[in-house]
């Protein structure tokens, strides 16, 4: 059994993933829901998250929270104040990730951006370094940039997922195409686990539950939901509802009913 296998077991539950990314403090600042990262980590962990994604500076908060969920350290960054927010740059090394005790590395690449070649080169470097230590690599691969007319087009999203796999990612997070039928074109295009992104804050919790249920029906291995969890009225309950869909296979309506019944 390899070190990578053991680490993946710590960030998944029987091959299924409920990832809660909390890297937004870098890109947009300390917005509602992540003002107190330690408290938020505890809530989503109690709700059933399988892994938390953080920048290296917040690993101390993860340690303070003492969660059961695994840890992925995000090594890419840009802010919404930059001239080109799609230009992701490396802000941590694999050696630093190892020293944090994390279970793996998370990298963001924007396919179609003006700096795509640089981002792909950085991604390839991280994969090479991570492979030396059997660290799993999560790639947040999004179609974003001037060449992308429709970022949700199935063949575009499938290309993004395939790009991540072919350059060595162990897990890929990407956009939902809008329905289960077309998203299956994405999941069937790769052999690595596909996690659906939650995207911007939705108008309703039910919209998020429907999105995740559709992705799971299409063969996704889970979801990576940030704002739609920790900006929900009850983050722990929302995490529990998503966990029911991902781990237990319930549909969105059943998860919505359970969400209303959970007392937090």
Secondary structure, 3 states (H helix, E strand, C coil): CCHHHHHHHHHCECCEEEEEECCHHHHCCCCCCCCCHHHHHHHHHHHCCCEEEEEHHHHHHHHHHCCCCEEEEECEECCCCCCCCCCCEECCCHHHHHHHCCCEEEEEEEECCCCHHHHHHHHHHHHHHHHHCCCEEEEEEEECCCCCCCCCCHHHHHHHHHHHHHCCCCEEEECCCCCHHHHHHHHCCCCCEEEEECCCCCCCHHHHHHHHHHHHHCCCCEEECCHHHHCCCCHHHHHHHHHHHHHHCCCHHHHHHHHHHCCC
